[in-house]
């Protein structure tokens, strides 16, 4: 199983230019709202026609602007799970699941029955979409997509329509259900947690362009680009200047000692795990004395908003700390944080 995509499409005030390949591994397409993620899926599915480019699925050319090849959506054998699931409101669960099947009546009934059981929809067969929950609608839509064994399954923000308290449970359910499917899976999302949970590889799309492609865990560990660092959750990013073995973070008015600094670095980032409370402040160890601006209580931790105490006109920075660790501190007014040079994100 393989998918090759390289397409361009121009709209008024927006241009799409994306390229990537995947080989039977779940691929995430991560980007901010309006970056072109869903448009990329629509081009692959044939719902939108690129101005130029090439799309190949399992050695079969779906689109080639040079050779004037553009297969119809129904000829591409692609399953598309839309954000709103796009179930037929006048069909019940059984009818929705079997809508795309072209089988003799007995075979179709057997296939639908198997999918109802596999997707835990027993007892809902005669219900209509408006009579079942959002999670149940999602399972019906996914069963309908998988029913005719598409070569690739496109998931467009599959959890965006669900209440937040249901998402974790349903994400686990969908991961389990996708084991019933053997083809390619592409998932569009703006959620870094979803991308990390589901996808082995990741495409970062920024303003219509595929800015980065690689293994998901490696991109989260070392994003390399400012846009990728933001999308993967880094809260502390500063423009910087570099001189020999030191990086000066302009927005924090702070100098960080670092060996083997690569060329071309324009910004630096620090994830929360790259900061450590340091009760023996040593200015030679990349330790910042902090001015605490605010402390926000989360469910399992606190987010400490702070600035460099030596220059309180600098940008705010963020540090997440476990409640137990913070609550056990005797002195909560004084804070020194050490920057782990190994965890520093060097960005272009």
C-alpha positions as CSV (number, residue, x, y, z in Angstrom):
1,X,0.0,0.0,0.0
2,X,1.4,3.4,-1.0
3,X,0.2,6.9,-1.7
4,X,2.1,9.7,-3.5
5,X,0.7,13.2,-3.5
6,X,2.2,16.3,-5.1
7,X,-0.5,18.9,-6.0
8,X,-1.0,22.6,-6.4
9,X,-4.3,24.6,-6.5
10,X,-4.8,28.3,-6.5
11,X,-7.8,30.1,-5.0
12,X,-8.4,33.8,-4.5
13,X,-6.1,34.8,-1.7
14,X,-4.8,31.3,-1.0
15,X,-2.6,28.7,-2.7
16,X,-2.2,25.0,-1.9
17,X,1.1,23.4,-2.6
18,X,1.6,20.1,-0.9
19,X,3.8,17.0,-1.4
20,X,4.2,13.8,0.6
21,X,4.4,10.0,0.3
22,X,3.2,7.3,2.7
23,X,3.7,3.6,2.7
24,X,1.0,1.6,4.6
25,X,1.5,3.7,7.8
26,X,-1.0,6.0,9.4
27,X,-0.2,9.6,8.3
28,X,-1.4,12.7,10.1
29,X,-1.9,16.0,8.4
30,X,-1.5,18.7,11.1
31,X,-2.0,22.4,10.7
32,X,-3.9,25.4,11.9
33,X,-7.5,26.1,10.8
34,X,-7.5,27.4,7.2
35,X,-4.1,26.0,6.4
36,X,-5.3,23.7,3.6
37,X,-5.6,20.3,5.4
38,X,-9.2,19.4,4.3
39,X,-8.5,20.8,0.8
40,X,-5.7,18.3,0.5
41,X,-8.0,15.4,1.4
42,X,-10.6,16.7,-1.1
43,X,-8.0,16.7,-3.9
44,X,-7.0,13.1,-3.1
45,X,-10.7,12.0,-3.0
46,X,-11.4,13.8,-6.3
47,X,-13.9,16.2,-4.8
48,X,-11.6,19.1,-5.8
49,X,-9.4,19.1,-8.9
50,X,-5.8,20.4,-8.5
51,X,-4.5,22.9,-11.0
52,X,-1.5,20.8,-11.5
53,X,0.3,17.8,-9.9
54,X,0.2,14.1,-9.5
55,X,-1.7,11.6,-7.2
56,X,-0.9,7.9,-7.2
57,X,-2.4,5.2,-5.0
58,X,-1.0,1.7,-4.9
59,X,0.7,2.2,-8.3
60,X,-2.6,3.4,-9.9
61,X,-2.6,7.0,-11.1
62,X,-5.6,8.9,-9.8
63,X,-4.6,12.3,-11.1
64,X,-1.9,13.6,-13.5
65,X,-2.3,17.1,-14.9
66,X,0.4,16.5,-17.6
67,X,-1.3,13.4,-18.9
68,X,-4.8,14.7,-18.4
69,X,-5.8,11.9,-16.0
70,X,-8.4,12.7,-13.5
71,X,-10.4,9.7,-12.2
72,X,-13.9,10.4,-10.9
73,X,-14.4,10.1,-7.1
74,X,-16.4,6.9,-7.4
75,X,-13.6,5.3,-9.4
76,X,-10.8,6.0,-6.9
77,X,-11.9,3.5,-4.2
78,X,-11.4,6.0,-1.4
79,X,-13.2,6.1,1.9
80,X,-13.9,9.6,3.2
81,X,-15.1,10.2,6.8
82,X,-16.3,13.8,6.8
83,X,-16.3,16.1,9.8
84,X,-20.1,15.9,10.2
85,X,-20.1,12.2,9.1
86,X,-22.5,13.0,6.2
87,X,-24.9,10.2,7.1
88,X,-28.2,10.0,5.1
89,X,-30.9,11.3,7.5
90,X,-33.7,9.3,5.8
91,X,-31.8,6.0,6.1
92,X,-31.5,3.9,9.2
93,X,-28.2,2.5,10.5
94,X,-28.3,-0.6,8.4
95,X,-29.2,1.3,5.3
96,X,-26.4,3.9,5.9
97,X,-23.8,1.2,6.3
98,X,-24.8,-0.7,3.2
99,X,-25.3,2.4,1.0
100,X,-22.1,2.0,-1.0
101,X,-22.2,-1.8,-1.3
102,X,-22.9,-3.3,-4.7
103,X,-23.6,-6.9,-3.7
104,X,-26.4,-9.4,-4.1
105,X,-29.1,-8.9,-1.4
106,X,-28.1,-11.9,0.7
107,X,-24.4,-11.0,0.7
108,X,-25.1,-7.4,1.4
109,X,-27.2,-8.3,4.4
110,X,-24.6,-10.6,5.8
111,X,-21.8,-8.0,5.3
112,X,-23.9,-5.3,7.0
113,X,-24.7,-7.6,9.9
114,X,-21.0,-8.4,10.4
115,X,-20.1,-4.6,10.4
116,X,-23.0,-3.9,12.9
117,X,-21.5,-6.4,15.2
118,X,-17.8,-5.4,14.7
119,X,-18.7,-1.7,15.3
120,X,-20.8,-2.4,18.4
121,X,-24.0,-1.1,16.9
122,X,-26.3,-4.0,17.8
123,X,-29.8,-2.9,18.7
124,X,-29.5,0.3,16.6
125,X,-30.0,-1.2,13.2
126,X,-33.4,0.5,12.7
127,X,-32.5,3.8,14.3
128,X,-32.0,6.9,12.1
129,X,-29.0,9.3,12.5
130,X,-31.1,11.8,14.5
131,X,-32.0,9.2,17.0
132,X,-28.4,8.1,18.0
133,X,-25.5,9.8,19.7
134,X,-22.6,11.6,18.0
135,X,-20.3,8.7,18.9
136,X,-22.7,6.1,17.5
137,X,-23.0,8.3,14.3
138,X,-19.2,8.2,14.0
139,X,-19.1,4.4,14.2
140,X,-21.9,4.1,11.6
141,X,-20.0,6.5,9.3
142,X,-16.7,4.6,9.8
143,X,-18.4,1.3,9.2
144,X,-19.9,2.6,5.9
145,X,-16.4,3.8,4.8
146,X,-14.8,0.4,5.6
147,X,-17.7,-1.7,4.1
148,X,-16.5,-1.6,0.6
149,X,-12.8,-2.0,1.4
150,X,-11.3,1.2,0.1
151,X,-7.6,1.4,-0.7
152,X,-7.2,4.5,1.5
153,X,-9.3,5.9,4.4
154,X,-9.4,9.7,4.8
155,X,-10.5,11.0,8.2
156,X,-11.2,14.7,8.3
157,X,-11.1,16.0,11.8
158,X,-12.9,12.9,13.1
159,X,-13.4,14.1,16.6
160,X,-14.1,17.8,16.1
161,X,-17.9,17.3,16.3
162,X,-17.8,15.4,19.6
163,X,-18.0,16.7,23.2
164,X,-14.6,16.9,24.9
165,X,-15.6,14.5,27.7
166,X,-16.3,11.8,25.0
167,X,-13.2,12.3,22.9
168,X,-10.7,10.1,24.9
169,X,-13.1,7.2,25.0
170,X,-14.0,7.4,21.4
171,X,-10.4,7.9,20.3
172,X,-9.5,4.6,21.9
173,X,-12.6,3.0,20.3
174,X,-11.7,4.3,16.8
175,X,-8.1,3.0,17.2
176,X,-9.5,-0.4,18.0
177,X,-12.0,-0.3,15.1
178,X,-9.3,0.8,12.6
179,X,-7.6,-2.6,13.2
180,X,-10.4,-4.0,11.1
181,X,-9.1,-2.0,8.2
182,X,-5.9,-2.9,6.3
183,X,-5.4,0.0,3.9
184,X,-3.8,3.5,4.1
185,X,-5.2,5.9,6.7
186,X,-4.8,9.7,6.5
187,X,-6.1,11.8,9.3
188,X,-6.5,15.6,9.1
189,X,-6.4,17.3,12.5
190,X,-5.4,20.5,14.3
191,X,-5.0,18.6,17.5
192,X,-1.4,17.7,18.4
193,X,-2.7,15.0,20.9
194,X,-4.7,13.3,18.1
195,X,-1.8,13.4,15.7
196,X,0.6,11.9,18.3
197,X,-1.9,9.1,19.3
198,X,-2.9,8.0,15.9
199,X,-0.2,8.7,13.4
200,X,3.3,7.2,12.8
201,X,4.2,9.8,10.3
202,X,3.2,13.5,10.1
203,X,2.9,16.3,7.5
204,X,2.9,19.8,8.8
205,X,0.9,22.2,6.6
206,X,1.4,25.9,7.0
207,X,-0.5,28.4,4.9
208,X,-1.2,25.9,2.1
209,X,2.4,24.5,2.0
210,X,3.7,21.2,3.3
211,X,6.4,22.6,5.5
212,X,7.6,19.4,7.1
213,X,7.3,15.7,6.7
214,X,8.6,12.9,9.0
215,X,8.1,10.5,11.8
216,X,5.6,11.9,14.3
217,X,7.5,11.3,17.5
218,X,10.7,12.7,16.0
219,X,8.9,15.9,14.8
220,X,7.5,16.4,18.3
221,X,11.0,15.9,19.8
222,X,12.8,18.1,17.4
223,X,10.4,20.1,15.2
224,X,13.1,22.1,13.5
225,X,10.7,24.9,12.3
226,X,9.0,27.6,14.3
227,X,5.6,26.8,12.8
228,X,6.0,23.1,13.6
229,X,7.1,23.9,17.2
230,X,4.0,25.9,17.8
231,X,1.7,23.2,16.3
232,X,3.4,20.5,18.5
233,X,2.7,22.5,21.6
234,X,5.8,24.5,22.4
235,X,4.7,27.6,24.4
236,X,8.2,29.3,24.7
237,X,9.6,30.5,21.4
238,X,12.0,33.4,20.9
239,X,13.9,34.9,18.1
240,X,17.6,34.6,18.7
241,X,21.1,35.6,17.7
242,X,24.0,33.1,17.7
243,X,27.7,33.6,18.6
244,X,30.1,30.7,18.8
245,X,28.9,28.6,21.8
246,X,26.1,30.9,22.9
247,X,22.5,31.6,21.9
248,X,21.0,34.9,22.9
249,X,17.2,34.7,23.2
250,X,16.0,38.2,22.2
251,X,12.5,38.0,23.6
252,X,13.7,36.7,27.0
253,X,16.9,38.8,27.3
254,X,18.7,35.6,28.2
255,X,21.9,33.9,27.0
256,X,22.1,30.1,26.8
257,X,25.4,28.3,26.6
258,X,25.3,25.5,24.1
259,X,27.9,23.4,22.2
260,X,27.8,22.5,18.5
261,X,25.2,25.1,17.4
262,X,24.2,24.4,13.8
263,X,24.0,27.2,11.2
264,X,20.8,28.9,10.1
265,X,19.2,29.0,13.5
266,X,16.8,32.0,13.8
267,X,14.7,31.1,16.8
268,X,14.9,28.9,19.9
269,X,12.2,27.1,21.8
270,X,11.8,25.5,25.2
271,X,9.2,22.9,26.1
272,X,7.9,22.6,29.6
273,X,10.0,19.4,30.1
274,X,13.1,21.4,29.2
275,X,12.7,23.5,32.3
276,X,13.7,22.4,35.8
277,X,13.3,24.0,39.2
278,X,16.8,24.8,40.4
279,X,17.2,25.6,44.1
280,X,21.0,26.1,43.8
281,X,21.2,29.0,41.3
282,X,24.4,29.1,39.3
283,X,24.5,31.7,36.6
284,X,26.9,29.5,34.6
285,X,24.4,26.7,34.2
286,X,21.7,28.4,32.0
287,X,19.7,29.3,35.1
288,X,17.1,32.1,34.9
289,X,15.8,34.0,37.9
290,X,12.1,34.3,37.4
291,X,9.5,37.0,38.1
292,X,6.2,35.1,38.6
293,X,3.4,36.9,36.7
294,X,0.6,34.4,37.3
295,X,-0.1,30.8,38.3
296,X,-3.0,29.0,36.6
297,X,-4.4,25.8,38.1
298,X,-5.0,22.9,35.7
299,X,-6.5,19.5,36.6
300,X,-3.1,17.8,37.3
301,X,-0.6,20.6,37.4
302,X,0.0,24.4,37.5
303,X,1.1,26.6,34.7
304,X,3.5,29.2,36.0
305,X,3.7,32.3,33.8
306,X,6.9,34.1,34.4
307,X,9.5,36.6,33.0
308,X,13.2,37.0,33.3
309,X,13.5,38.9,36.6
310,X,16.5,40.8,35.3
311,X,14.3,42.4,32.7
312,X,10.5,42.3,33.4
313,X,9.8,44.0,30.0
314,X,10.6,40.7,28.3
315,X,8.0,38.2,26.9
316,X,6.1,35.9,29.2
317,X,7.3,32.3,29.4
318,X,5.4,29.2,30.6
319,X,6.4,26.4,32.9
320,X,4.1,23.4,33.8
321,X,4.8,21.8,37.2
322,X,3.1,19.0,39.0
323,X,0.8,20.1,41.8
324,X,2.6,18.0,44.4
325,X,6.0,19.4,43.5
326,X,4.8,23.0,43.6
327,X,2.6,22.6,46.7
328,X,5.6,21.1,48.6
329,X,7.8,24.1,48.0
330,X,8.4,26.3,51.1
331,X,9.3,29.4,49.1
332,X,6.8,30.0,46.2
333,X,7.8,33.6,45.7
334,X,11.4,32.9,44.6
335,X,11.9,30.7,41.5
336,X,15.0,29.8,39.5
337,X,14.6,27.6,36.4
338,X,17.4,25.8,34.7
339,X,17.2,25.4,30.9
340,X,18.2,21.9,29.8
341,X,20.4,22.5,26.8
342,X,19.7,19.0,25.5
343,X,16.0,19.8,25.3
344,X,16.4,23.1,23.6
345,X,14.6,23.4,20.3
346,X,16.8,25.0,17.6
347,X,14.5,26.4,15.0
348,X,14.5,28.0,11.5
